[in-house]
């Protein structure tokens, strides 16, 4: 998990309980799995007896970090930032212990609290004079941004970002005894500006540690799917979809991710990797990875529900299992299957199956074909075999009072939506 480490970092961690922080951008009211790497670093830190600080960048979130970005971001108002901070703390509580009276209990801070009353004149007098423009221009993130020909340039606001992040580190150094800042490799420049500021202004010593930016084996961006980011909040990514994301990573990625996103001991991971090499079709790595991360982010119950939901699509599950699904999971499981709309009015009176599935919804091209399939036992409705083509179906048959699942053979599903 370690990419770069400033000399002396390891000695500092071995010497005493050390406070270390990670900055989190509060541009949404949920973390996504891209944030999980630095959150896992804080988790490991606390487990090793050190004190984690999560900094929500309320002030810096109002500006936007130029690191490896090609354009400026939208700015947020204070009420939105506060809401996002509260939601993020709730999520972080699943990974970090904020509430115990242990000396290394985690702490959440917001840089807006110490930046909001700091005047611009005081900031450039107290902080700006300690860091030269030459030093700031030499940073990789700044050089990259300025060298882009198509770029509209870089605003002074963004250019000053590393000074603000450096000041955060100095503030936490003075007020929280924070000696270490951690983050992704794209943060190295901003973090070292902080260590430099602490050295020049306070004569103190602080440290930097970064973890690699996680990518997919094919070079694609980690944590992105066709529908966008994979979020930790179930409102944006259901536990089923979350579980499926991890279950569907490649073998190479699973071997890498299980070391980063779980607490499993090394020998157990090595055994799983060996198992995967011997029987890749059984996907032991992906299954264990998906289990560990889903339980850690959601719960044991959510994990079990996700496994059950997966078996509905790919296994021989029962109508009972189908009835247990909540509406969102049902729609996630059958996302992409052909859908038909039927009016509630028509269904209320009751419709024979053969008419419903040929005339009202064109699942079968003809009544003759449907009859043949019923006789051969090839049609199921809500996971129950249809044995009578004239069976009357009405609103009492619906899942979530709205859906009817029709299965043709083993693999073909159709979803009827009653409106």
N, C-alpha and C positions, 0 to 999 in steps of 0.2 A: 504493500500500500504506500510505500515511500518513494517519491520521485527525487526530491532535493531536500537537503537538510543543512542548515548553517553549522559550521564547525562549533563545537561546544554544546550543541543541543542535547545530545545523548548524556553528556556528563551532568548537565543541569537537571535532567529528568531522574538521573540516578542519585543525585545529591539530596533532593528534598521534594516535598509535595509542591508541585508547580501548577500555577493557574495558566490555562491556555484558552485562547478563544478562536472561534470561527465566525466569520460574518455571513449572514443570510439575508438575501435580498427579499424584501417584503412586497414584491409587486403583485402577489396573488394571496388569497386567504388559505392556500394549501401549499405544502411542499410537494415537489414531484421527485421521481426517483433519481434525477440528476443530483439532487441535494443529499441523497442518502450516503454518498461516499464521505463527505465531510461530517455528517451526523455520526456515521460509524466510527470515524476517527475520535470524535468526542466521547463516544461510548467506550471505546478501547481505553482512552485516556482515563476515564473515571474508574473503570474496572481495575486499572493498574494503580489506583490510589491517588491520582491527581485530580485537580478541580477544573471542570469544564465550564466555560462561559460561552453562551450563544448570544451573539450580538445581532439584533435585528436592525438593519440599516435604514431606519426611518428617515434620517437626514440625507444619507447618500442615495437612498431610494428615490428621493425627490430630484436627483440629478441624473444618475445613471452612470455605470462604470463602462469606460470605453474598451476594456480588455477584450481583445479578440472579437469585438462587435464591429459591424460595418456601418451601423447607423445609430443615431441617438434614440433613446426610448421615451415613452410618454411619462409625464410626471404625475404623481399622485397627491391627493389632498390629505390633510392630517387625519380626518375621521376615518378614511379608508385605510390609512397606514395603521392606525390603532386597532381597527377591526382585524386586519391581516395579522398583526403581531399577536393578538389574543389567540387566534386560530392556530398560529404556528407553535405557540407555547404548548397548547394542548397536544399537538402532534408530537412535539419533542419529548413530552412527558412519558411517552411510550418507550423511549430509548434511554432517557437520562433521569436520574433521581434529583428532583428539584426540592423535594419537601422534607427530606430527613434532616436530623440535626448533626449529621456527619460533617466533619470539617471540609470534606471535598464534595458537599452537595452542589449541584449545578446551579448556575445563576443565569437569568435572562436579562439582558440590558438592551436599551434602544439609544442609538447615538443621537437621535433627535433631542433627547433630554438634555444633553450637554452642548449641542450645537445651536439650539433655537435662539438662545439669548446671546450668542457670541457675535459681536459686531464684526463686520468685514474689516474695518480699520485695525481692530485689535488682532484679528486673525493674521492679516498679512504682516503686521508688526512683530507679533510673538512667534509665529510659526513660519511664515513665508521666507523670512530672511535666513533661516537655517539651511534651506535646501536650494541649491542653484538650479537655474533653468537648464544648464548643461547636463546636470545629473538627471533631471526629469526627462529631457529629450533622449537620453541614452536608453531609456526603458524600452523593452521589446514591444510592449503593447502600444506605446506612443509611436514608435518608428513604423510599425505595421500600418497603423491607421493613417499616418501622414503619407506613406508611400503609395497608397491606393489611388490610382489615377482617376478612377470614376468617382472617388469620394468627394463629398461636398466640403471636405476639410474637417477640422476638429475645433469645436467651440472651446472658448476659455473655460467654460463651466466644466467640460469633460476633462480638459487638461489638468484642472485643479483637483480632480478626483483623488489622485494618489496622495496629495497633501492632506486631504480630509481623512482618508483611510489611515495615513500615517499618524495623524493627530488622534484618531480613535485609539490606536495602539498605545500612544503616549499617555492618553487619558486613563486607559485601563491599567497601564503600568503604574501610574501614580496613585490611582484610587482603589484598584483591586489587586495590586501586586502581581499583575499579569506579565509573565516573562516570555510567553511564546504565542505566536499566531500561526494558525494552520489554514490551509485552503488548497484549491486545485493549482496545478502548475501555472495556469494563466494568471494567478494572483502573486506570483513570486516578486514581480516588480513593485507592486503596491505594498506587499508585506515588508520588503527590505527597505523601502522608503521609511517605514515606521521604525525599523531598528536603527536606521541612520539618524532619524530625528531624535530618538531617545538618547543615542550616543552624543550627538552634537549639543543638544539643549540641556540634557540632564546629566550627561557623563555616565549614563547607565548602560547595562548590557542586556540586550533582548535577543530572541532567537526566532528562526523561521523554519517551518517544516511543510512541505507540500506533498500531495498525493497525485498520482498520474490522472489525467483526464481520461475517463472511461470511454472507450470506443468499442464498436462492434468489430468482429474479426474481418468483416468485409470493408472496414473503414467508415461505415455509416455512423450516424450520430446515435449514441446510446440513449435508450429511454424514449425514443420517438416511435410512434406507430402512425399508421395512415390517418388515424383520427386525432393525432397530436400527442401531447405529453402523457406519460403514465403518472397519474396523481396519487398521492397517499390518501386523499379524502374520497370517501365512497360516493359522494355526490357527483364527482367528476369522472372517476374510474371505479366501477363496481368491483367488489372483492373477486368476483368471477373473472372479470377482464384482467384484473391485476395478476391473479394466479396464472391465467393463460399466457400473459406476457412472459413470465419466467419459465413456464413449461415449454414454450416454443423457441427459446434461444438455441443457437447452434451448440454443438458439442464443445467446440473450442471456447465459445463465450461462457458456457456453463462452468467449465473447468476454471475459468478466470474469476467469474462473478461469485462462485461459492466461497472463494477465499476472502472476498472483500465484503460481501453482504450478509454473512452469517457468522455466528460465534463458534462454529464447529471446530474441534481441535484438528491439528494438522494430520495426525495419523488417520483420523476418520475420513478426512477429505481425500487423502492419498488412496485409501481403500476404495472410496467411491469412484475415483478416477480410473483405478485399475478395473473395477467392475464394469465401468462404461466402455473401456477398451475391449473387454472380453465379450460384452453383449450390448452393443450400442443401441440395438432396436428396443431394448427394455427401458432406455433413458433414465437410469437410476440417478444420474447427476441432476438432470432437469427436475425430476420429481422431488428430490430432496431439497434442492434450491427453492423451488416454488413453495414447498411446504414451510420451510424455515422463514422465508421472507414474508409470506402471507400471514403466518401466525404472529410474527413480530410486529407487522404494521397493522393488521386487523385483529384477528383472534382465532383461537382453535375452532370455534363454531363456524366462523366465516370460511376457514380453510376446508372444513368437512363439507360445508354446503357447496363450495366451489368444486370439490372432487365429485360430489354427487351430481351436480349440474353437468359436469363434463361427461359423466357416464350416461347421461340421458341422450346426449348427441352421439356418443361413440360406443355405448355399451348396451346391454340388455336390461335397462332399468325398468321400473314398473310405473304404473299410472300414479301410485302414491307419491313416488319421488317427484314426479312432474307437478303434482298439486302442492308440494311444499315450496316450490320456487316462488319468490316474490316477482312482481311484474318486471322490474328492471333486469333481474337476472334472466328471466324468461326471454326478454327481448335481446339481451346480450348473447345468450346461447344460440338463438335462432336468427341472429343478425345475418342478413345476406340470403336467407332462404326466400323463395317466392312467396309473396303475400297477396291475399285477396280480401276485399272488403265486402261485407254482407250487411244488409240493414237489420237493425234490432227488431224493427216492426215485423218483418217477414219471419224472423226466427222465433219471435214470441209465440206465434201460432203453431209452431212446429213444422219442420220440413223433412221429408224423407231424405235419407243419406244420398241416394242415387240422384235425386234432383239437386240437392245442395251442392254436390261435388262435380256436377256436369253443367247444370244450367246457371245456378246462382254464382258459382265460382268455378272457373274452367280448369279444375285440377286434372280431370280426365277428359280426353278429347271426345269420348262417346260413352253412352250408357252400356253398350255391348262390351267395351274394353273394361269398364269398371266391374261389370258382372263377373267377367272371367277372373279378375284379380281378387274379388271377394271370395269366389269359389276356391281359389288356390291359397287363400289365407294371406294374401299379399298386402292387405290394407289394415292399418291401425288408426284409431281415432283416440287422441289423448293417451297413447301407449296401450290401448286395449284393442285386441283383434276385432275387426268388424266382420261379423258372421252373417248379418242380414242386411242386404242392400236397401230394404224398405224400412229399416230402423228409423224411428222419428227422432230427430235431433231438435232440441229447443234450448232456451237460455239456461236451463238448469245444467246443461252439459258443459258450460263454458269454464275456462280457467280464468281466475281473477275477474269473473263476470264479463269477460271481453274477448277471450281468445279460444280458438279451437285448433289443435295441432293434428294434422293429417300426415300419415307416414305411408309411403308407397315403397314396398321392398325394404331393404335394410338402410339405404343411404339417403333416400329422397324424402325431404320434409317440405311441408307447405303450412303456412300459418294463415288462418282465417281470423280477420279482425272485425268484430261486430261494432258497428257505429250507429 
